[in-house]
Amino acid sequence: MELARRFFLQQVARVTAGAALVPLSTVANAGINDQPPRRGGDPKKRYAMLIDLRRCIGCQACTVSCHIENQAPLGKFRTIVSQYEVESLESGNAVQFMLPRLCNHCDNPPCVPVCPVQATYQQEDGIVLVDSDRCVGCAYCVQACPYDARFINDRTQTADKCTFCAHRLEAGLLPACVESCVGGARIIGDLNDPGSQISKMVEEYRGELMVLQPEKNTVPHVFYLGMDERFIDRPSAAPELWEIRDGEGQELGYEYAEH
Amino acid sequence: MTAKGRNWGTNMQSIELVAPRYGIAWYPWAVQYFFLIGLSYASLWLVIPGAILGREKWKPAARLALLGAVSTAIVAPVSLLADLHQPLRFWHFYAYPTPSSWMSLGSIFLPLYVGAVIFLAWLIWRDPLKARAGAGGLQGLIARGIPLGQWKTPRWLVVVVGVVAVVLSFSVMVYTGAEVAILKARPLWHTEYLPAIFLLTGVIGAAGLAVVINRFSGMRHPLAGDQMLTIILVATVLAGLVAAGWLAQGLAINDGSVAAALESVRDNAGWRRAAYWGVAAGILLFLGAGLMEVMGSLRGTRWILGLLALAVAWMFRWTVLMDVQTIAKHTAGFNDYTLSLGSQGLLGIVGTFGLWLAVVVVVNLFVPWRAAYGGRDGADTLSATKGEPSYG
């Protein structure tokens, strides 16, 4: 009896595994908001980034090099360093806090299941990508990302985001932001390789690493070292940058607005 | 400095120096879609008692509501398509069905729903169309061709198609609400109360639309007007209760959407205005409908209340879909949004309403919709509007 049951279960497992190759079966298996199956990429790897904020000076070299490498439209950014001035309650001094931001390549990315055509997908190596030939530009993923990591590219009229420079990783190069970082604050690597620098640092600083908005259960894979936990959620800061307005109370446009 | 990070104490005094400006990703087209589709499914529900259950007293209201349901169902998908940045790729929805996405499910529900509503209207309108077969010109041509034969529409077929359409309308109601409410990234959307208010403001708007059509089509059926008035009153009370429940539960368990709303109202003058406006409009709607229920002499101005009901349904969607997008997600403050004049702004809004008006005018011209289920075709007998003086 027990044997028969085991045999039956084996068969079911086999049938189910085989059925996974048939696209229609995914329709029956996947529930609403479940992650669709990952596709492409190296299944042995899990790319992640560690940002050592102790080394970040807010020079925006990453922002600029990403812009040059990935040709994002002006005013839209795949990565940027948010900068804050915080009054220290201990010393009373104003101190600066830098927060480099990019796609978190989450393990439970909220942008992926919402995509109505699976143009946004996650590779086996954890990198979240957009197939711009398939994307319909509905911007549902832009709404679903809690980190503002996505935008609609005005030129392609499709969703755009950080790819961890997957095209450079494939060629054995580092992402543009990592390569240009003057302080060496950004470390990218394979978490599945225990010998990689990122694996070693994750091991060394296990109790100190933080991710952004962990309560959303997105399981981000960009880890911050030296992070102030008051910045892991939307900061309660005054947006001084936007206080300068024209005579009619409208925001002044970017200086390149006419370009 | 330690690896554990800086420690500045508990009260943050902080200024954001550098952050990008994040624009909105869904345009007013989305508001138009949610408005029109909400009117459509709720209008269809107002058709049920008269057309599907066959209640004599509700037949005039069903005539009005059917016109509302069909016209909005035709225009709504157009504005939805326009909100795509790549509208010509809409076929990708069907080439790559994605069961994990509410939007993908919606792409299946929506055309089925629109098809069912049009089919239902055809079944109901073909009998009065046949009666007009003798008319000359294009009207006669359409009256002879569209009914596809002289057979009488069987009652059972209307009931079956009606029930199918109503079931599909529920799928549209559920998907439009869930699509927005599942998004954790925007705390103000991420509440199960949101679909409920979408539904109730949809009913308020649909009843308002029926009142407005009642007035401006010259049908001026007093009973239908009264019934719609009662529906506006009941739906307004229910919407108020749901909103109160949302607030009370949110304050009790510190729900994210309520916290985000209170924060926005506290920090932003525009949000304070929106909150005052919403409460004022709700109270005005309640008092107006209530007063008209009590004082019969006021009922000639029902259409003003109808317009207010439509405004409430539209403004709610504008606040939810547009204003919420201006709340920064992971940066400080609020993003500026100014309505552009082009097709992604004002022109899109005016254009959608213009298209809706065109659909109503065309239907009104060629379909004797007032004569459905044994009604009198007011368009053919001018005396229908002579009974009451016109107040414009």
Contacts between the chains, C-beta under 8 A, distances in Angstrom:
chain1	res1	chain2	res2	distance
A	26	B	99	7.2
A	27	B	97	6.4
A	27	B	99	5.0
A	30	B	99	5.1
A	30	B	100	5.2
A	31	B	99	7.5
A	31	B	100	7.2
A	32	B	99	6.8
A	32	B	100	6.1
A	32	B	101	7.7
A	32	B	102	6.4
A	32	B	105	7.2
A	32	B	178	7.8
A	33	B	100	6.0
A	33	B	102	8.0
A	33	B	182	6.1
A	34	B	100	5.2
A	35	B	100	7.1
A	36	B	98	6.7
A	36	B	100	5.4
A	53	B	5	7.6
A	54	B	1	6.2
A	54	B	3	6.9
A	58	B	18	7.6
A	60	B	18	7.9
A	75	B	20	7.1
A	75	B	21	7.0
A	76	B	20	7.5
A	77	B	20	5.2
A	80	B	18	7.7
A	80	B	19	7.5
A	80	B	20	5.6
A	81	B	18	6.9
A	82	B	16	7.0
A	82	B	18	6.2
A	82	B	19	4.9
A	82	B	331	6.4
A	83	B	16	7.6
A	83	B	17	4.4
A	83	B	18	4.0
A	83	B	19	7.8
A	84	B	14	5.2
A	84	B	15	6.5
A	84	B	16	5.6
A	84	B	17	6.3
A	85	B	14	6.8
A	85	B	15	4.4
A	85	B	17	5.7
A	86	B	8	5.7
A	86	B	12	6.7
A	86	B	13	6.8
A	86	B	14	4.5
A	86	B	15	7.8
A	87	B	8	7.4
A	87	B	13	3.9
A	87	B	14	7.3
A	88	B	6	7.9
A	88	B	8	4.9
A	88	B	9	7.8
A	89	B	8	5.4
A	89	B	9	3.5
A	89	B	10	7.9
A	89	B	11	6.6
A	89	B	13	7.6
A	90	B	7	7.7
A	90	B	8	6.8
A	90	B	9	6.6
A	95	B	6	7.2
A	95	B	8	7.6
A	96	B	17	7.7
A	97	B	6	7.3
A	97	B	14	7.7
A	101	B	330	7.2
A	110	B	183	7.6
A	110	B	184	6.3
A	110	B	185	6.4
A	113	B	98	8.0
A	113	B	100	3.9
A	113	B	101	6.2
A	114	B	100	7.7
A	114	B	101	5.3
A	114	B	102	7.3
A	114	B	103	6.8
A	114	B	182	7.7
A	114	B	183	7.6
A	115	B	98	6.6
A	115	B	101	6.0
A	116	B	93	5.8
A	116	B	98	5.6
A	116	B	101	4.6
A	116	B	103	4.0
A	116	B	104	3.9
A	116	B	106	7.9
A	116	B	107	6.3
A	117	B	92	4.4
A	117	B	93	6.2
A	117	B	95	7.5
A	117	B	96	4.3
A	117	B	98	6.4
A	117	B	104	7.2
A	118	B	96	5.3
A	118	B	98	5.1
A	119	B	92	7.6
A	119	B	96	7.8
A	134	B	89	7.9
A	134	B	92	5.9
A	134	B	96	6.8
A	135	B	86	6.9
A	135	B	89	7.7
A	136	B	84	5.3
A	136	B	85	7.6
A	136	B	86	5.0
A	136	B	89	4.5
A	136	B	90	6.7
A	136	B	92	5.3
A	136	B	93	7.1
A	137	B	84	5.4
A	137	B	85	2.6
A	137	B	86	4.2
A	137	B	89	7.6
A	138	B	83	7.4
A	138	B	84	5.4
A	138	B	85	7.5
A	138	B	103	6.4
A	139	B	25	3.7
A	139	B	26	5.9
A	139	B	85	6.9
A	140	B	101	7.4
A	140	B	103	5.5
A	140	B	179	7.8
A	142	B	25	4.0
A	143	B	25	6.1
A	143	B	26	6.8
A	143	B	183	5.6
A	143	B	185	6.5
A	143	B	186	6.5
A	143	B	325	7.8
A	144	B	183	5.4
A	144	B	184	8.0
A	144	B	185	5.5
A	145	B	185	5.8
A	145	B	329	7.8
A	146	B	184	6.5
A	146	B	185	3.8
A	146	B	329	5.8
A	146	B	330	6.9
A	147	B	329	7.1
A	147	B	330	5.5
A	148	B	20	7.9
A	148	B	22	5.3
A	148	B	328	7.7
A	148	B	329	5.0
A	148	B	330	5.3
A	148	B	331	7.0
A	151	B	22	7.3
A	151	B	23	7.8
A	151	B	25	7.5
A	152	B	25	5.8
A	152	B	85	5.6
A	157	B	85	4.0
A	157	B	86	5.4
A	158	B	85	6.7
A	158	B	86	6.5
A	205	B	3	6.2
A	208	B	3	5.3
A	208	B	4	5.5
A	208	B	5	7.5
A	210	B	5	7.9
A	212	B	330	6.9
A	213	B	330	7.4
A	216	B	184	5.1
A	216	B	185	7.5
A	225	B	3	6.3
A	226	B	1	7.1
A	226	B	3	5.8
A	226	B	4	7.7
A	226	B	5	5.1
A	226	B	6	7.7
A	227	B	5	5.2
A	228	B	5	5.0
A	228	B	6	5.3
A	228	B	7	7.7
A	228	B	8	7.3
A	229	B	5	7.1
A	230	B	8	7.8
A	230	B	12	5.4
A	233	B	330	7.8
A	234	B	328	6.7
A	234	B	329	6.6
A	234	B	330	5.5
A	234	B	331	7.2
A	234	B	332	7.5
A	235	B	12	7.4
A	235	B	14	6.2
A	235	B	16	6.9
A	235	B	331	7.4
A	235	B	332	5.7
A	236	B	12	5.7
A	236	B	14	7.1
A	236	B	332	7.5
A	237	B	12	7.3
A	237	B	14	3.9
A	237	B	15	6.0
A	237	B	16	4.5
A	237	B	332	4.1
A	237	B	333	8.0
A	238	B	14	7.2
A	238	B	15	5.2
A	238	B	16	6.8
A	238	B	332	6.5
A	238	B	333	7.4
A	239	B	16	4.9
A	239	B	19	7.2
A	239	B	328	7.7
A	239	B	331	7.2
A	239	B	332	4.2
A	239	B	333	3.2
A	239	B	334	7.8
A	240	B	15	4.7
A	240	B	16	6.2
A	240	B	17	6.6
A	241	B	16	6.1
A	241	B	17	6.4
A	241	B	18	6.7
A	241	B	19	6.3
A	242	B	21	7.6
A	242	B	333	6.3
A	242	B	336	7.3
A	250	B	336	7.3
A	250	B	338	7.1
A	251	B	21	7.8
A	251	B	336	4.8
A	254	B	21	7.7
